[in-house]
Amino acid sequence: MEYLKTYYPISQINPLKQYTLRKDNKVCYKGNFYTVPTGTYKGRGSKVFLMQESRKLKIYLKEYINGKEEKKLIAEHVISKEKGKTIINTDHLRDKEKSIREMITQVTELFSDKQKAGLFLNEIYAVKPRYIRDQLQTIRNVIINTSADIIGQSLEFCMENRIFSAADFKAVAQKFSRDTEPVSATGTNLPGTGGVDAKNNMKLINTSPDTSQIDTYENIITNI
């Protein structure tokens, strides 16, 4: 005689469990790290929900649609038997690369010499890939608050001397800006300006260059 089997809702067998999402858009599960799409992390307290089905790990994100809470599947991975590994979905990496390239393009458009600017920003990306977003944001802020002529001179100087750092670019721009400030008839600094004395005084630059380049940078900057 055949008996009906007891029904168990899937949620009871494989319930969704909440996990903290890291800044690098990865979540730790049983000793390994699994990626989620770039942009999923929204700051401190970002959470995702995990569910294991056989050898697969499904990652969900909580959303509210028409006032109703729902869980959206955002990533799926084969669970690794090893420990300490990072399991990457290449689509997630492509999304990140695309986002960075878009940022580089946006900042490039702020320069007058876009071809040279593109080369400059890509060199920075090659040198500082982990910090490229901060680098681009710093350069963007410098451009917004500095004249086009000064930005052009700074870009030319950095390219000629192979200086690929947002902090150094900012320092160069500040120095060129000080050198163009007005001076009195006697050549002394007017109050509140850098004047000609700034040309040979690295200390007048508020933003210091990267420590690794400071000796070379000081030699270059004082010989402009």
C-alpha positions, 0 to 999 in steps of 0.5 A: 500500500502506497502512503503519501509522503509528508510535505516539507516546505523548501524554506524549512529544508534550506532556509535562507541565512543572512550574511554580512557583505564585504566592501569588495562585494564578497561574502564568506561562506564556510571558509571561502569567499564568493563574489556578488555583482559590483555595486551590491555593497551599499555601505556598513551593514550591507547584508545578503541571504544565502541558501545551499542547494546540493553543491550550489550556493545561491545568494539573494538580496532583499528588495521591497516591491510595492511595499512587499519584501522579496528576495532576488537571486543575484549570484550562484556558485558551485561550492568549493571543497577547498578552504581559503579560496575566492570563488569568482563569477567572471561576469562580476569582474567584467561588470567591475572593469566596465564600471572603472573604464566608464569612470576613466572615460568620464574623468578623461573628458574633463581634460582639454588634451583627452588623448594625453589624459587617457594615457595618464589615467590608464597609467595610474590604473596600472600602478594603483588598480586597488585604489583607482576609484579614489585616484579618479575622484581626487583628480576630478576634484582638482580639475573642477577647482583649477583653471584649464591652463594649470591642469594642462601644465600639470598633465604635461609635467606628470607625463614628461616625468612619469608621475602617476599618482593623484596626490602628486598630480594635485601637488603639481597643480597646486604649485603651478597655481601658486607660481601664477599668483600675483606678486608685488613690484619688489617681487615679494609675496603679496599677503595670502599668495605663494608668489615667486618664493613658492617656486623653490619651496616644496613645503608650501605645497599643502598636499604631499606626494606619495612617500615612495616618490618624494625624493625624486619629486622634490628634485623635479619640482624645484627645477621647473 
